Amino acid sequence: MSVSYIDVELFKKMVINGAINLKNNRQQVDMFNVFPVPDGDTGTNMSMTVTSGVRELENCESSSIVDNAKVLSRGCLMGARGNSGVILSQFFRGLFVGIKSLELQENKLSLQDFIKCLDSGREIAYKAVMKPVEGTILTVIREAIENTENKSYEDIISFMEDYTKEANKALENTPNLLPVLKEAGVLDSGGAGFVKIVEGMLLALKGEILDLVEENTDVEEKTEEEMTATDTGYMYQMEFSLSLNKPDAFEAKVLGAALSLLGDKLSLKRNDNEVVVSVTTDRPGRALEISQKQGEFTEITIKNLKYKKPEAKKEEAPKKNFALVSVCFGEGIINTFKEMGVDYVIEGGQTMNPSTESFVKAIEACNAKNVIIIPNNGNVIMAANQAAGLVSGTKVSVLKAKTIAQGYAALVGYNSEATMEENIATMEAEIESVTSGEVTYSIRDTEIGGVKITAGDYMGITDGEIVVSTKEKSDALRSLLEKIINEDSEVVTIFYGKDIIEEEADALEEIALSINENLDVEIIPGQQDIYSYIIAVE
């Protein structure tokens, strides 16, 4: 088999196959997280990023490869989550920029055209990062093209085989470029996600179209309230019954794979010759079109989850001067941030990094001349910055708050009467003055920074460094507090999680005061998952 050019249909197949391969392997990529904490989500972030682009791609009716690359780029850009997801979205933007610059005559890419586009992807991805770090997804993207672009190949398949080999080689070498990867015994997760996409694209070139491996297609039915409460952004909740044309030939995973790329919360249940499907999606028509190939509908129900009865038309409210947007998780933490002046909370952060589009919608909803974004997570800052560049009519600044503790401290320095520049300077100074601490549990054995960690241990983390790992949660907390509280400390704020019982919460102030009796201690029920304690020391 030989492939000498990439037309629109093959381009779509390659991208979709790459997205499916990543989605099928996202949990493996998640496990490459350097810290052995249960919120490793790089694979999930990258999968959601490219899947957002794929949805737009599938909906594109244009026969122009430039138009298809454009909608793919836009979809990835708006759906980008996490640092690696943002870099991936910029790689696909680079592909579009490369394709657009070619002025194609026959609406298809030759081998040399494709190589130029991949190099454009590399260039744009690097430009998106202020201080590129080698040993990351950027290295994999760069070395894959640099080590292949000047060689001779028979066709596009032979090139992609070598490109994939070089991408894998670069991935395997990431621990040698980034010591923290070698110490943790993992490869770079972003690079691993990129390799999965590339491998899927190569398979498509060879004619092997992947099926999506559903993690669970026979999930329990959920109530309407549960579906609405856990909605991840799709507009329609639909359920339909399908009488199968060919029951013996029907394969649930094939239909499930197609529908999963359109939405989430998929439930597919078979009863003899009938299948009942439930899914949330923005494209119910497409879902029905795909499903109808398998049989005839006996019942269809579609509900708009976001529809609200129109209110009487009001005059547009004037823009207020300032608004704050923050990313938070845990009901108690969210309420605290709102009480301290945050206008709009995007739920997520540690367990689910919000997309670029989530930030854009938040900024627009604030209806303010000036918006300050408080990310509270280092893996959220790039998406926030990307969103800031997409809005008009509002001045947006993104704080360098990488933890809940830093965001909490920053709010103390906020003054709605000050200028943007004054606020940023004061709030950044507050961030510099606070020491962050978290207690969570380990999901694997490893050693980081000289600290030996066993799966199930409780770890004390301060400002991105694991400083203690013990079997007992209380020991981890005390050891952590002893490291971050000193004689000059004045205020300690502790948000305790859902796993903390009342007796444990009651003892927190006493533990802190035993280390420094002059402290002002504030205990707040954060009700957060994963992290037993989140601590701010000022």
N, C-alpha and C positions, 0 to 999 in steps of 0.2 A: 504494500500500500504506500502511495506517495501523495503528498499534499504540497502543491506549488503555490497556493494562494489561500487567503482567508477571506471568505465573503461574509455577508451579514449573518446568514444562518449559522455558519460555522463559528463566527465570533460569539454569537449568543450561546451556542452549545458549549463553547469553551468556558465562558464566564460562569454559566449556570452549573456546569460540571465541577468547576473549581469551588463554587459556593457549597455544593452538596458534599464534596469531599471534606471540606473544612467542617461543615456542620456534623458530619458523621464522626469526626475525630476531635470535636471541640473539647470534650472532657479530658482527653489525653493531653491536649495543648494546655488546658487549664492547670494540669498537674505540674507543669514546668515552672510554676510560680516559685520565685527564690525563697520567699518566706513560706514555711509550711503551715500557713494559716488557711482556714476554710473559706476564704473569699477570693481565691485565685480565679480570675475570670477573663484572662486575655483571649483564650479561644472563643469564649462566649461573646465577648465584645467584638472581635473581628468577624465572627460568623454573622452577628446581627448587623454589622456594618455592610458587609458585602451582600447579604440577603436583602437589605433595604434597597441596594442598587439593582439587584436582580428583579425585584418586584416592578420597578420602573422600566427595566429593560423588557420584561415580558409584556408590559402594557404598551410598548412603543410600536406603533403601526407603520412607521416610516421604513422604507426600504434602503435608506441611506445609512451607511455604516458610521458616518460622522454623527448623525442624529442619534443613533443607538448608543454610541460612545458617550455622547453628551448627557443623555438621560441616565445612563449608568453612573457617570461621574456625579451628577447632581444627587441621585438617590444615595450613593455612598457618602457624599459630603454631609447630607442632612441626617443620615442614620449613624454617623460615626460615633463610636463610644470608646472611651479609654484611649490612652496614648497610642497604642499600636493600631487601634481602629482608625484614629485620625490620620496616622501616617499611611495606612492602607488606602484610605479615601483619597489622599493626595497622590498616591501612586496611580490610582485609576483616573484621577484628574489629569495626571501627566500623560497617560495613554491617550485620553481625549485630545489634549493639546497637541500631541504628536500626530495623531490621525488627522486632525484639522489642518495642520501645517503642510500636509503632503499634497493637497490639491489633487486628489485621486481622479483619474479619468474613467476607470472601469469599476469604481465602487468596491474595490477589494484590495487587500494588502498582500504584497509580495513578501518574500523572505526578508529582503533588505528594509522594506517598509516596516515590517513587524519589529525588527531589531531596533530601528530608529525610535519606534513608539515605546518600547521597553526602556530604552535609554532615557527617553523623555520622562517616563515614570520615575526612574531613579533620580533624575535632576529635580523634579518638582517635589518628590518626597523629602529629599535632603533640605531643600529650601524652606520646608514647612517647620523645620526644627531649628530653634535659635542656636543651640549648642549640641550638634549631633554627637552621639556617643557610639563608638564602635563596639561591636560585640552584640548588637541589637538587630532588629528587623532591617534597619538601614544598611547594615553591613551585608546581609544576605541579599537584599535587593541590588546593591551596588556590585558585589563580586560576581553575582550570577551573570550580569550583562557584561561587565568588564572582561571576564574570562572567556567570553564566547563571541563577542561582537566582531572580532577581527579574524575569525577562523572561516574556513570554507565548508559549506554543507551542501548535501545533495538536495535537500528540501526542508520544509518547515518542521517536519517530524524529527529529522535527525538533529536539527538545531535545538528543538525543545527538549530532546533527550539529553543533550549536552548541557543546556541551560538548567534543567532540573537537577542533573548530577552536580553542577557547580553550586547551585543553591543549597543542596544537601551538604556538600563539602563545607561551604561557608557556615552553615548552621552548626555542624559538628565542631567547627573551630571557634565558635563564640565563647566557650569557657576560657580559651587561651587569651582572648582579648579583654574579657571582663572578669576580673578575679572573683567577684561575688558569685558568679555562675559556677565557677570551678569549685569554690568552697562549698556551695550548696549541693553540688553534684547534679546540676540540671543544665539543659540547653536553654537558649533564649526563647521564651514562649512566643513572642511576636514573630521571630524568624521562623519558628516551627509552624505557626499559622500560615505564613506566606508560602512555605514549602507545600503545605497541603493544598492550597489553591493551585499552585503551579502543577502539582502532580495530577490534579483533577483536569486541568486544561490539556495536559499531554494525553491523558486517556481519551478525552473527547476527540482530539486530533486523530487518534488511532481507531476511532469508531466505537469506543466503549463508553456508553452512557450509564452513569451510576444511578442506582436507586437510593433514595433517602432511607437510612436505617432509623426507624422511629424508636425512640427510647421507650415509649409506651403508647401503643395505639388503642389499647383496651382500657383506658382510664375510667374510673368511676364517674358516673354522671354527677354534675355539680348543679346546685340550685341556682336559680336566676340571680339571687343576691350574691352568691359566691363568685359567679362569673363576672358580675359588674364590679365587685370589690377588688378583684385581682386583674382587672382589665389593663393591658399593657399598651394601649394606644389605638387599637383597631376600632373601627366604627360599628361594624355589624356583627351581631351574634346570629348565626344561622343554624338551622337543623333541618335535615331533609331525609326522607326515606326513599330508597332506590330499589326497584324490582329488577334483579339482574337478568340481562339478556342471555349470558352464558355462565351460569353458576359454577360449572366445573372448571372453567378457565379463569375465573376471577382471582386476582391476587391483591389482597388488601394493601400490601406494602407499596405496590405501584401507584394506586390511587392516593394512599397516604403521603407518599413522597411528593406528588404533584401538589396536593392541597397544603402541605406543610410550608411550601415556599410562598404561599399566599397569605398565611396568617399563623395563628397559634391556638392553643387550647383545643387541639384536635382529638376527637373521640370517634372511633370507627368500630361499630359493633355489627356483627353478622348474625342473622337468625335464618337458617336455611337459605332460601333464595332471595332474601331481602337484607339490605344493609342500611343501618341508620348512622348518619354522619352528623357530627356537631363540630363547628369551627368558628372562630372569630376572625374576621378579615375586613379589609377595605374594598374587596372586589368580589362581592357575592355572585355577580353575573359570570365572572370567569370561573369561579368555583363550580357553578352549576353547569357551565359549558364543558368543563373537564369531566365532571361526573356523569353527564348524560351519555357519554360514550360507552358506559358500562351497563346502562339500562334505562328504565323509565321511572320518572318520579311519581310517587304515590301521595306524598305530602311534603310541603315546603313551608317553613316558618323563618322569617327574617325580622330581626329587631334592631333598630338603630339605638345603640347604647349611649350615644352622645346627644340625641335629640332632646331639645328643651322647647317647650311651648314659647313661641316668640312673645316677648313683652312689648308693651306699648313703646313706640319709637321715642327715644329720648335724645335730647341734644347731646352731641359729643362733649364729654367732660374735658375741661382744659387739662393739659399735662401738668402734673405736679413736678416740683423741682427735683426731688431725690427719691429713689426707691432702692431697696436691698433685695437681692435674690440669693438664696442659699441652698446648698445641697445637704440634706440631713436624713438620718434614718433613726427610727425609734420614736414612738409617740411622745415620750417625755422630752426628748431632745428637741423634737420639732416644736412642741409647745413653748419650750424655753426660748428658742431662737425667735419665735413669733412675738413673745412677750418682750423681747429685747429690741424689737423694731424691724424685724425682717418682714417684708411685704409679701414675698412669694417664695414658698418652699418647694423645691423639686425633691421628691422622696427618692432616696437611693444613696449612692456613694460607695460604701464598703461592699455591699451585696449586689448592687446593680448600678453600673456607671451610666448616667443619663446621656442621651444623644445630643448632638449639636442642635437638632431640631427642637429638643426639649428646652434648651436654653433660649433659642430664638423666640419660641412661644412665650416663655416666661418674661423675657425682656419686653415683648410687645404688650403682654397683659398688664404690665406695671403702668403703662401710659405715663412715663416720666421722661424728663429731659436728661436726667443723669441716672445711671444704674450702676451699682457696685455689685459684682458677683463674688460670693464667698464660697469657694468650691469645697473646702474641708476634706479634700482628698487629692493627692498628687496626680492620680491617674485621671482626674476630671478636668484639670486646668487647660489642657490643649483643646478639648472640645468646647470649653467655655470661651477661650480666645478665638476659636474658629467662628463661633456664633457671633461674637462681638464684631467681627469683620463683615458679617452678612446683613446686619440691620442698619437702617438709615433713620435719621431724625432723632437718634438718641446717642448720647455719649456714654460709652460703656467701659468700665475698668474692671479687671479681674485681679482680685487679691491673691497673694501667694500663700494662702492658707491651705496647708496640706493635711490638717487633722481637725477633728471637732474641737479640740482644746484651743487650737490656734484661732479658729473661727469665733469661738466663744470670747476669747480675749479681744479679738479685733472689734467686736461689737461694743465693747466698753469705750473704745476710742471714737466711735461714730458720732458725728454732730450734723444734724440735718440742716443747720444754718451755715455750715462751713462750705468752702468750695470743694470741687472734686479733688483737686491737688492737695488741699489741706487734709481732707479726709483720708486719702490714700496714704499720705505720709504718716499721719497719726496712727491709723489702723495697722500699717506695716510695722511701725515701732512697737505696738502692743504685741504683734505676732512674735517679734524678736525677743520680747521679754518673758514669754511663757514657755514652760517646759511641758511637753506632752507625754502622757503615759497611757498604755493600754494593757489589759490582761485578756488573753484569749488562749485557745487550746491548739495543739499541734496535730496535723493530720498525717505526718510521716516522720521517720527517723532521719536526722541530718545533723550537721554541725555548722554553725554560722558564727563568725567572730569569736571562735574559741569556746562557744557555748554548745555543749552536747545536748541534743534534743531527741526525745523519744516520742513516738506517736501517742497521743493522749495526754502528754504533759501540758501543764499550764505555763505559758510564757509571759514574761514581763517585757514590754517593748517601750522604749523611749526615743522619740524623735527618729524613728526609722531604724533603731538598733535593738536587737534582742539582747537583753542584759541578764536574764535569769530564766531558767526552765526547771520546774519542779513538779512532783506528782500532785501536790495539794494546791488548790486555788488560793487558799489563805496565805500559804507560804510565798507564793509568787507575788501576791499583792503586797505583803509586808516588805519583801526584798526590793520590789520595785520602788515603793514609797521611800525606803531608806536611801535609795540611790538618787532620787530626784528631789527630795526635800532636804534643804540644808538650813543653817542657822539664819540665813538672810531671807528665807522664804516667808511670805506674809499671808498669802491666800491659797487655799487648796479647794478645788471644786471636783467632786467625784460624781459622775453619772454611772449608776449601776444598772445592769442589764436584767433581762427577763428571767435569767437563771438564778438570780440572787434572792434568797428568802429574807423575810423581815428581820430575823435575828442577825443575819450577816450584815444587812444594811445598817442596823442599829449600832453595830460595833465599829463602823468605819471611822467615825469622828474620833473615837478613843484611840484607834490605831494611829491615826495621823498625829494626834496631840502627843502621843507617847514618843514621837520622833522629834517634834518641836512644839512645846507647850504654848507658844505665843501665836500659833497659827489661827487664822480665821477660816473655819472649815464649813463648806456648804455641800450638803448631800442632796442629790437630785435623782429621782427615779427616771432614768433615761428610757427604760423599757426597750433597749436595743437588743438585737440578736447578735450572736457570734462573740461579741466583746463583753465579757463579764463586767469590766470596769473601764471607763474612759476618764482620764485624770488630767486636770490643768493645774499647774503649780506656778504661781506668780510671786 
